[in-house]
Amino acid sequence: MPSYSYRCAKCGKRFTRTESVSAHGSRKPACPKCGSKQVTQVFGTFFAKTSKKS
């Protein structure tokens, strides 16, 4: 399952959640520090490992 990073607009806390793609699109998480729903997704880098072709 993918991990998504968020930042709370109210208190500034950054946090990461691991959730399914369907759960990610259905609702916004609450901030674990203050409980606010005013969170925005923070985009970062990702790592993809592919098979080596001969």
mmCIF file as Biopython writes it, N, C-alpha, C and O atoms, coordinates in Angstrom:
data_model
#
loop_
_atom_site.group_PDB
_atom_site.id
_atom_site.type_symbol
_atom_site.label_atom_id
_atom_site.label_alt_id
_atom_site.label_comp_id
_atom_site.label_asym_id
_atom_site.label_entity_id
_atom_site.label_seq_id
_atom_site.pdbx_PDB_ins_code
_atom_site.Cartn_x
_atom_site.Cartn_y
_atom_site.Cartn_z
_atom_site.occupancy
_atom_site.B_iso_or_equiv
_atom_site.auth_seq_id
_atom_site.auth_asym_id
_atom_site.pdbx_PDB_model_num
ATOM 1   N N  . MET A ? 1  ? 0.842   -1.177 0.000   1.0 0.0 1  A 1 
ATOM 2   C CA . MET A ? 1  ? 0.000   0.000  0.000   1.0 0.0 1  A 1 
ATOM 3   C C  . MET A ? 1  ? 0.886   1.239  0.000   1.0 0.0 1  A 1 
ATOM 4   O O  . MET A ? 1  ? 1.953   1.253  0.614   1.0 0.0 1  A 1 
ATOM 5   N N  . PRO A ? 2  ? 0.437   2.267  -0.688  1.0 0.0 2  A 1 
ATOM 6   C CA . PRO A ? 2  ? 1.236   3.497  -0.746  1.0 0.0 2  A 1 
ATOM 7   C C  . PRO A ? 2  ? 1.127   4.332  0.535   1.0 0.0 2  A 1 
ATOM 8   O O  . PRO A ? 2  ? 0.159   4.234  1.290   1.0 0.0 2  A 1 
ATOM 9   N N  . SER A ? 3  ? 2.147   5.148  0.745   1.0 0.0 3  A 1 
ATOM 10  C CA . SER A ? 3  ? 2.170   6.077  1.873   1.0 0.0 3  A 1 
ATOM 11  C C  . SER A ? 3  ? 1.917   7.487  1.348   1.0 0.0 3  A 1 
ATOM 12  O O  . SER A ? 3  ? 2.441   7.867  0.300   1.0 0.0 3  A 1 
ATOM 13  N N  . TYR A ? 4  ? 1.124   8.250  2.066   1.0 0.0 4  A 1 
ATOM 14  C CA . TYR A ? 4  ? 0.800   9.620  1.681   1.0 0.0 4  A 1 
ATOM 15  C C  . TYR A ? 4  ? 1.220   10.556 2.800   1.0 0.0 4  A 1 
ATOM 16  O O  . TYR A ? 4  ? 1.003   10.264 3.976   1.0 0.0 4  A 1 
ATOM 17  N N  . SER A ? 5  ? 1.823   11.681 2.435   1.0 0.0 5  A 1 
ATOM 18  C CA . SER A ? 5  ? 2.265   12.680 3.403   1.0 0.0 5  A 1 
ATOM 19  C C  . SER A ? 5  ? 1.283   13.844 3.414   1.0 0.0 5  A 1 
ATOM 20  O O  . SER A ? 5  ? 0.780   14.261 2.371   1.0 0.0 5  A 1 
ATOM 21  N N  . TYR A ? 6  ? 1.021   14.362 4.612   1.0 0.0 6  A 1 
ATOM 22  C CA . TYR A ? 6  ? 0.086   15.460 4.789   1.0 0.0 6  A 1 
ATOM 23  C C  . TYR A ? 6  ? 0.694   16.518 5.689   1.0 0.0 6  A 1 
ATOM 24  O O  . TYR A ? 6  ? 1.638   16.250 6.432   1.0 0.0 6  A 1 
ATOM 25  N N  . ARG A ? 7  ? 0.137   17.739 5.615   1.0 0.0 7  A 1 
ATOM 26  C CA . ARG A ? 7  ? 0.522   18.837 6.504   1.0 0.0 7  A 1 
ATOM 27  C C  . ARG A ? 7  ? -0.752  19.507 6.984   1.0 0.0 7  A 1 
ATOM 28  O O  . ARG A ? 7  ? -1.639  19.816 6.188   1.0 0.0 7  A 1 
ATOM 29  N N  . CYS A ? 8  ? -0.838  19.728 8.277   1.0 0.0 8  A 1 
ATOM 30  C CA . CYS A ? 8  ? -1.999  20.373 8.878   1.0 0.0 8  A 1 
ATOM 31  C C  . CYS A ? 8  ? -1.882  21.889 8.707   1.0 0.0 8  A 1 
ATOM 32  O O  . CYS A ? 8  ? -0.851  22.475 9.038   1.0 0.0 8  A 1 
ATOM 33  N N  . ALA A ? 9  ? -2.935  22.521 8.193   1.0 0.0 9  A 1 
ATOM 34  C CA . ALA A ? 9  ? -2.935  23.974 8.005   1.0 0.0 9  A 1 
ATOM 35  C C  . ALA A ? 9  ? -3.113  24.716 9.327   1.0 0.0 9  A 1 
ATOM 36  O O  . ALA A ? 9  ? -2.738  25.884 9.436   1.0 0.0 9  A 1 
ATOM 37  N N  . LYS A ? 10 ? -3.675  24.057 10.319  1.0 0.0 10 A 1 
ATOM 38  C CA . LYS A ? 10 ? -3.946  24.703 11.608  1.0 0.0 10 A 1 
ATOM 39  C C  . LYS A ? 10 ? -2.720  24.744 12.517  1.0 0.0 10 A 1 
ATOM 40  O O  . LYS A ? 10 ? -2.373  25.802 13.042  1.0 0.0 10 A 1 
ATOM 41  N N  . CYS A ? 11 ? -2.055  23.584 12.707  1.0 0.0 11 A 1 
ATOM 42  C CA . CYS A ? 11 ? -0.923  23.547 13.643  1.0 0.0 11 A 1 
ATOM 43  C C  . CYS A ? 11 ? 0.436   23.337 12.954  1.0 0.0 11 A 1 
ATOM 44  O O  . CYS A ? 11 ? 1.475   23.487 13.596  1.0 0.0 11 A 1 
ATOM 45  N N  . GLY A ? 12 ? 0.440   22.994 11.660  1.0 0.0 12 A 1 
ATOM 46  C CA . GLY A ? 12 ? 1.693   22.839 10.928  1.0 0.0 12 A 1 
ATOM 47  C C  . GLY A ? 12 ? 2.327   21.458 11.037  1.0 0.0 12 A 1 
ATOM 48  O O  . GLY A ? 12 ? 3.409   21.240 10.491  1.0 0.0 12 A 1 
ATOM 49  N N  . LYS A ? 13 ? 1.690   20.532 11.719  1.0 0.0 13 A 1 
ATOM 50  C CA . LYS A ? 13 ? 2.232   19.175 11.885  1.0 0.0 13 A 1 
ATOM 51  C C  . LYS A ? 13 ? 2.267   18.458 10.545  1.0 0.0 13 A 1 
ATOM 52  O O  . LYS A ? 13 ? 1.302   18.505 9.782   1.0 0.0 13 A 1 
ATOM 53  N N  . ARG A ? 14 ? 3.389   17.790 10.262  1.0 0.0 14 A 1 
ATOM 54  C CA . ARG A ? 14 ? 3.511   16.941 9.073   1.0 0.0 14 A 1 
ATOM 55  C C  . ARG A ? 14 ? 3.415   15.495 9.528   1.0 0.0 14 A 1 
ATOM 56  O O  . ARG A ? 14 ? 4.014   15.109 10.532  1.0 0.0 14 A 1 
ATOM 57  N N  . PHE A ? 15 ? 2.654   14.695 8.781   1.0 0.0 15 A 1 
ATOM 58  C CA . PHE A ? 15 ? 2.499   13.293 9.138   1.0 0.0 15 A 1 
ATOM 59  C C  . PHE A ? 15 ? 2.302   12.461 7.888   1.0 0.0 15 A 1 
ATOM 60  O O  . PHE A ? 15 ? 1.931   12.978 6.835   1.0 0.0 15 A 1 
ATOM 61  N N  . THR A ? 16 ? 2.554   11.164 8.015   1.0 0.0 16 A 1 
ATOM 62  C CA . THR A ? 16 ? 2.448   10.221 6.911   1.0 0.0 16 A 1 
ATOM 63  C C  . THR A ? 16 ? 1.465   9.128  7.278   1.0 0.0 16 A 1 
ATOM 64  O O  . THR A ? 16 ? 1.452   8.643  8.409   1.0 0.0 16 A 1 
ATOM 65  N N  . ARG A ? 17 ? 0.638   8.743  6.310   1.0 0.0 17 A 1 
ATOM 66  C CA . ARG A ? 17 ? -0.320  7.656  6.507   1.0 0.0 17 A 1 
ATOM 67  C C  . ARG A ? 17 ? -0.164  6.640  5.387   1.0 0.0 17 A 1 
ATOM 68  O O  . ARG A ? 17 ? 0.024   7.009  4.228   1.0 0.0 17 A 1 
ATOM 69  N N  . THR A ? 18 ? -0.242  5.375  5.729   1.0 0.0 18 A 1 
ATOM 70  C CA . THR A ? 18 ? -0.253  4.296  4.751   1.0 0.0 18 A 1 
ATOM 71  C C  . THR A ? 18 ? -1.702  3.869  4.587   1.0 0.0 18 A 1 
ATOM 72  O O  . THR A ? 18 ? -2.348  3.429  5.539   1.0 0.0 18 A 1 
ATOM 73  N N  . GLU A ? 19 ? -2.203  4.007  3.361   1.0 0.0 19 A 1 
ATOM 74  C CA . GLU A ? 19 ? -3.596  3.674  3.106   1.0 0.0 19 A 1 
ATOM 75  C C  . GLU A ? 19 ? -3.780  3.210  1.678   1.0 0.0 19 A 1 
ATOM 76  O O  . GLU A ? 19 ? -2.957  3.501  0.811   1.0 0.0 19 A 1 
ATOM 77  N N  . SER A ? 20 ? -4.849  2.494  1.436   1.0 0.0 20 A 1 
ATOM 78  C CA . SER A ? 20 ? -5.129  2.005  0.083   1.0 0.0 20 A 1 
ATOM 79  C C  . SER A ? 20 ? -5.500  3.177  -0.822  1.0 0.0 20 A 1 
ATOM 80  O O  . SER A ? 20 ? -5.844  4.257  -0.342  1.0 0.0 20 A 1 
ATOM 81  N N  . VAL A ? 21 ? -5.429  2.960  -2.119  1.0 0.0 21 A 1 
ATOM 82  C CA . VAL A ? 21 ? -5.748  4.006  -3.076  1.0 0.0 21 A 1 
ATOM 83  C C  . VAL A ? 21 ? -7.222  4.405  -2.951  1.0 0.0 21 A 1 
ATOM 84  O O  . VAL A ? 21 ? -7.549  5.589  -3.034  1.0 0.0 21 A 1 
ATOM 85  N N  . SER A ? 22 ? -8.105  3.439  -2.752  1.0 0.0 22 A 1 
ATOM 86  C CA . SER A ? 22 ? -9.528  3.753  -2.625  1.0 0.0 22 A 1 
ATOM 87  C C  . SER A ? 22 ? -9.826  4.540  -1.346  1.0 0.0 22 A 1 
ATOM 88  O O  . SER A ? 22 ? -10.666 5.439  -1.368  1.0 0.0 22 A 1 
ATOM 89  N N  . ALA A ? 23 ? -9.165  4.226  -0.245  1.0 0.0 23 A 1 
ATOM 90  C CA . ALA A ? 23 ? -9.356  4.964  1.002   1.0 0.0 23 A 1 
ATOM 91  C C  . ALA A ? 23 ? -8.792  6.374  0.892   1.0 0.0 23 A 1 
ATOM 92  O O  . ALA A ? 23 ? -9.336  7.303  1.488   1.0 0.0 23 A 1 
ATOM 93  N N  . HIS A ? 24 ? -7.720  6.544  0.146   1.0 0.0 24 A 1 
ATOM 94  C CA . HIS A ? 24 ? -7.098  7.858  -0.020  1.0 0.0 24 A 1 
ATOM 95  C C  . HIS A ? 24 ? -8.038  8.818  -0.741  1.0 0.0 24 A 1 
ATOM 96  O O  . HIS A ? 24 ? -8.102  9.996  -0.391  1.0 0.0 24 A 1 
ATOM 97  N N  . GLY A ? 25 ? -8.757  8.339  -1.728  1.0 0.0 25 A 1 
ATOM 98  C CA . GLY A ? 25 ? -9.640  9.204  -2.491  1.0 0.0 25 A 1 
ATOM 99  C C  . GLY A ? 25 ? -10.976 9.479  -1.842  1.0 0.0 25 A 1 
ATOM 100 O O  . GLY A ? 25 ? -11.696 10.380 -2.272  1.0 0.0 25 A 1 
ATOM 101 N N  . SER A ? 26 ? -11.326 8.717  -0.810  1.0 0.0 26 A 1 
ATOM 102 C CA . SER A ? 26 ? -12.667 8.845  -0.249  1.0 0.0 26 A 1 
ATOM 103 C C  . SER A ? 26 ? -12.801 9.907  0.847   1.0 0.0 26 A 1 
ATOM 104 O O  . SER A ? 26 ? -13.862 10.518 0.976   1.0 0.0 26 A 1 
ATOM 105 N N  . ARG A ? 27 ? -11.751 10.140 1.637   1.0 0.0 27 A 1 
ATOM 106 C CA . ARG A ? 27 ? -11.873 11.111 2.730   1.0 0.0 27 A 1 
ATOM 107 C C  . ARG A ? 27 ? -10.505 11.646 3.136   1.0 0.0 27 A 1 
ATOM 108 O O  . ARG A ? 27 ? -9.482  11.003 2.899   1.0 0.0 27 A 1 
ATOM 109 N N  . LYS A ? 28 ? -10.494 12.827 3.749   1.0 0.0 28 A 1 
ATOM 110 C CA . LYS A ? 28 ? -9.264  13.415 4.261   1.0 0.0 28 A 1 
ATOM 111 C C  . LYS A ? 28 ? -9.042  12.942 5.689   1.0 0.0 28 A 1 
ATOM 112 O O  . LYS A ? 28 ? -10.000 12.829 6.454   1.0 0.0 28 A 1 
ATOM 113 N N  . PRO A ? 29 ? -7.801  12.664 6.062   1.0 0.0 29 A 1 
ATOM 114 C CA . PRO A ? 29 ? -7.528  12.259 7.439   1.0 0.0 29 A 1 
ATOM 115 C C  . PRO A ? 29 ? -7.532  13.459 8.385   1.0 0.0 29 A 1 
ATOM 116 O O  . PRO A ? 29 ? -7.408  14.604 7.950   1.0 0.0 29 A 1 
ATOM 117 N N  . ALA A ? 30 ? -7.671  13.192 9.650   1.0 0.0 30 A 1 
ATOM 118 C CA . ALA A ? 30 ? -7.580  14.232 10.673  1.0 0.0 30 A 1 
ATOM 119 C C  . ALA A ? 30 ? -6.132  14.317 11.163  1.0 0.0 30 A 1 
ATOM 120 O O  . ALA A ? 30 ? -5.406  13.322 11.160  1.0 0.0 30 A 1 
ATOM 121 N N  . CYS A ? 31 ? -5.733  15.489 11.572  1.0 0.0 31 A 1 
ATOM 122 C CA . CYS A ? 31 ? -4.387  15.701 12.107  1.0 0.0 31 A 1 
ATOM 123 C C  . CYS A ? 31 ? -4.240  14.921 13.415  1.0 0.0 31 A 1 
ATOM 124 O O  . CYS A ? 31 ? -5.109  15.011 14.283  1.0 0.0 31 A 1 
ATOM 125 N N  . PRO A ? 32 ? -3.155  14.156 13.570  1.0 0.0 32 A 1 
ATOM 126 C CA . PRO A ? 32 ? -2.974  13.391 14.806  1.0 0.0 32 A 1 
ATOM 127 C C  . PRO A ? 32 ? -2.636  14.266 16.017  1.0 0.0 32 A 1 
ATOM 128 O O  . PRO A ? 32 ? -2.788  13.825 17.156  1.0 0.0 32 A 1 
ATOM 129 N N  . LYS A ? 33 ? -2.182  15.491 15.786  1.0 0.0 33 A 1 
ATOM 130 C CA . LYS A ? 33 ? -1.810  16.378 16.899  1.0 0.0 33 A 1 
ATOM 131 C C  . LYS A ? 33 ? -3.000  17.187 17.419  1.0 0.0 33 A 1 
ATOM 132 O O  . LYS A ? 33 ? -3.246  17.222 18.625  1.0 0.0 33 A 1 
ATOM 133 N N  . CYS A ? 34 ? -3.747  17.841 16.506  1.0 0.0 34 A 1 
ATOM 134 C CA . CYS A ? 34 ? -4.822  18.731 16.954  1.0 0.0 34 A 1 
ATOM 135 C C  . CYS A ? 34 ? -6.218  18.260 16.544  1.0 0.0 34 A 1 
ATOM 136 O O  . CYS A ? 34 ? -7.213  18.807 17.019  1.0 0.0 34 A 1 
ATOM 137 N N  . GLY A ? 35 ? -6.308  17.251 15.667  1.0 0.0 35 A 1 
ATOM 138 C CA . GLY A ? 35 ? -7.600  16.716 15.259  1.0 0.0 35 A 1 
ATOM 139 C C  . GLY A ? 35 ? -8.286  17.485 14.147  1.0 0.0 35 A 1 
ATOM 140 O O  . GLY A ? 35 ? -9.416  17.159 13.782  1.0 0.0 35 A 1 
ATOM 141 N N  . SER A ? 36 ? -7.633  18.497 13.603  1.0 0.0 36 A 1 
ATOM 142 C CA . SER A ? 36 ? -8.217  19.313 12.542  1.0 0.0 36 A 1 
ATOM 143 C C  . SER A ? 36 ? -8.354  18.524 11.242  1.0 0.0 36 A 1 
ATOM 144 O O  . SER A ? 36 ? -7.543  17.642 10.959  1.0 0.0 36 A 1 
ATOM 145 N N  . LYS A ? 37 ? -9.375  18.840 10.456  1.0 0.0 37 A 1 
ATOM 146 C CA . LYS A ? 37 ? -9.559  18.243 9.134   1.0 0.0 37 A 1 
ATOM 147 C C  . LYS A ? 37 ? -8.972  19.138 8.039   1.0 0.0 37 A 1 
ATOM 148 O O  . LYS A ? 37 ? -9.117  18.838 6.854   1.0 0.0 37 A 1 
ATOM 149 N N  . GLN A ? 38 ? -8.314  20.231 8.424   1.0 0.0 38 A 1 
ATOM 150 C CA . GLN A ? 38 ? -7.724  21.162 7.467   1.0 0.0 38 A 1 
ATOM 151 C C  . GLN A ? 38 ? -6.324  20.694 7.088   1.0 0.0 38 A 1 
ATOM 152 O O  . GLN A ? 38 ? -5.337  21.358 7.403   1.0 0.0 38 A 1 
ATOM 153 N N  . VAL A ? 39 ? -6.241  19.553 6.415   1.0 0.0 39 A 1 
ATOM 154 C CA . VAL A ? 39 ? -4.958  19.001 6.008   1.0 0.0 39 A 1 
ATOM 155 C C  . VAL A ? 39 ? -4.841  19.034 4.489   1.0 0.0 39 A 1 
ATOM 156 O O  . VAL A ? 39 ? -5.833  18.896 3.772   1.0 0.0 39 A 1 
ATOM 157 N N  . THR A ? 40 ? -3.622  19.217 4.015   1.0 0.0 40 A 1 
ATOM 158 C CA . THR A ? 40 ? -3.352  19.186 2.587   1.0 0.0 40 A 1 
ATOM 159 C C  . THR A ? 40 ? -2.275  18.142 2.322   1.0 0.0 40 A 1 
ATOM 160 O O  . THR A ? 40 ? -1.393  17.915 3.150   1.0 0.0 40 A 1 
ATOM 161 N N  . GLN A ? 41 ? -2.361  17.526 1.178   1.0 0.0 41 A 1 
ATOM 162 C CA . GLN A ? 41 ? -1.382  16.513 0.824   1.0 0.0 41 A 1 
ATOM 163 C C  . GLN A ? 41 ? -0.080  17.183 0.409   1.0 0.0 41 A 1 
ATOM 164 O O  . GLN A ? 41 ? -0.089  18.173 -0.323  1.0 0.0 41 A 1 
ATOM 165 N N  . VAL A ? 42 ? 1.031   16.643 0.877   1.0 0.0 42 A 1 
ATOM 166 C CA . VAL A ? 42 ? 2.360   17.130 0.538   1.0 0.0 42 A 1 
ATOM 167 C C  . VAL A ? 42 ? 2.977   16.115 -0.419  1.0 0.0 42 A 1 
ATOM 168 O O  . VAL A ? 42 ? 3.097   14.934 -0.091  1.0 0.0 42 A 1 
ATOM 169 N N  . PHE A ? 43 ? 3.364   16.578 -1.590  1.0 0.0 43 A 1 
ATOM 170 C CA . PHE A ? 43 ? 3.938   15.672 -2.573  1.0 0.0 43 A 1 
ATOM 171 C C  . PHE A ? 43 ? 5.443   15.588 -2.387  1.0 0.0 43 A 1 
ATOM 172 O O  . PHE A ? 43 ? 6.118   16.600 -2.201  1.0 0.0 43 A 1 
ATOM 173 N N  . GLY A ? 44 ? 5.955   14.378 -2.441  1.0 0.0 44 A 1 
ATOM 174 C CA . GLY A ? 44 ? 7.383   14.148 -2.258  1.0 0.0 44 A 1 
ATOM 175 C C  . GLY A ? 44 ? 7.916   13.230 -3.333  1.0 0.0 44 A 1 
ATOM 176 O O  . GLY A ? 44 ? 7.287   13.031 -4.371  1.0 0.0 44 A 1 
ATOM 177 N N  . THR A ? 45 ? 9.064   12.684 -3.076  1.0 0.0 45 A 1 
ATOM 178 C CA . THR A ? 45 ? 9.677   11.772 -4.027  1.0 0.0 45 A 1 
ATOM 179 C C  . THR A ? 45 ? 9.212   10.347 -3.753  1.0 0.0 45 A 1 
ATOM 180 O O  . THR A ? 45 ? 8.684   10.044 -2.684  1.0 0.0 45 A 1 
ATOM 181 N N  . PHE A ? 46 ? 9.416   9.492  -4.725  1.0 0.0 46 A 1 
ATOM 182 C CA . PHE A ? 46 ? 9.084   8.096  -4.530  1.0 0.0 46 A 1 
ATOM 183 C C  . PHE A ? 46 ? 10.166  7.235  -5.150  1.0 0.0 46 A 1 
ATOM 184 O O  . PHE A ? 46 ? 10.971  7.714  -5.949  1.0 0.0 46 A 1 
ATOM 185 N N  . PHE A ? 47 ? 10.184  5.981  -4.786  1.0 0.0 47 A 1 
ATOM 186 C CA . PHE A ? 47 ? 11.182  5.038  -5.254  1.0 0.0 47 A 1 
ATOM 187 C C  . PHE A ? 47 ? 10.464  3.890  -5.958  1.0 0.0 47 A 1 
ATOM 188 O O  . PHE A ? 47 ? 9.554   3.271  -5.407  1.0 0.0 47 A 1 
ATOM 189 N N  . ALA A ? 48 ? 10.893  3.624  -7.181  1.0 0.0 48 A 1 
ATOM 190 C CA . ALA A ? 48 ? 10.305  2.515  -7.938  1.0 0.0 48 A 1 
ATOM 191 C C  . ALA A ? 48 ? 11.420  1.562  -8.349  1.0 0.0 48 A 1 
ATOM 192 O O  . ALA A ? 48 ? 12.420  1.975  -8.934  1.0 0.0 48 A 1 
ATOM 193 N N  . LYS A ? 49 ? 11.240  0.314  -8.044  1.0 0.0 49 A 1 
ATOM 194 C CA . LYS A ? 49 ? 12.225  -0.704 -8.401  1.0 0.0 49 A 1 
ATOM 195 C C  . LYS A ? 49 ? 11.641  -1.524 -9.554  1.0 0.0 49 A 1 
ATOM 196 O O  . LYS A ? 49 ? 10.537  -2.061 -9.463  1.0 0.0 49 A 1 
ATOM 197 N N  . THR A ? 50 ? 12.400  -1.602 -10.616 1.0 0.0 50 A 1 
ATOM 198 C CA . THR A ? 50 ? 11.954  -2.367 -11.778 1.0 0.0 50 A 1 
ATOM 199 C C  . THR A ? 50 ? 12.861  -3.549 -11.993 1.0 0.0 50 A 1 
ATOM 200 O O  . THR A ? 50 ? 13.988  -3.576 -11.498 1.0 0.0 50 A 1 
ATOM 201 N N  . SER A ? 51 ? 12.380  -4.517 -12.722 1.0 0.0 51 A 1 
ATOM 202 C CA . SER A ? 51 ? 13.208  -5.697 -13.001 1.0 0.0 51 A 1 
ATOM 203 C C  . SER A ? 51 ? 14.216  -5.363 -14.093 1.0 0.0 51 A 1 
ATOM 204 O O  . SER A ? 51 ? 13.960  -4.540 -14.972 1.0 0.0 51 A 1 
ATOM 205 N N  . LYS A ? 52 ? 15.337  -6.006 -14.015 1.0 0.0 52 A 1 
ATOM 206 C CA . LYS A ? 52 ? 16.392  -5.786 -15.001 1.0 0.0 52 A 1 
ATOM 207 C C  . LYS A ? 52 ? 16.103  -6.674 -16.216 1.0 0.0 52 A 1 
ATOM 208 O O  . LYS A ? 52 ? 15.932  -7.887 -16.088 1.0 0.0 52 A 1 
ATOM 209 N N  . LYS A ? 53 ? 16.053  -6.055 -17.380 1.0 0.0 53 A 1 
ATOM 210 C CA . LYS A ? 53 ? 15.801  -6.803 -18.604 1.0 0.0 53 A 1 
ATOM 211 C C  . LYS A ? 53 ? 17.123  -7.152 -19.256 1.0 0.0 53 A 1 
ATOM 212 O O  . LYS A ? 53 ? 18.059  -6.352 -19.261 1.0 0.0 53 A 1 
ATOM 213 N N  . SER A ? 54 ? 17.190  -8.351 -19.806 1.0 0.0 54 A 1 
ATOM 214 C CA . SER A ? 54 ? 18.435  -8.772 -20.439 1.0 0.0 54 A 1 
ATOM 215 C C  . SER A ? 54 ? 18.382  -8.624 -21.936 1.0 0.0 54 A 1 
ATOM 216 O O  . SER A ? 54 ? 19.355  -8.936 -22.621 1.0 0.0 54 A 1 
#
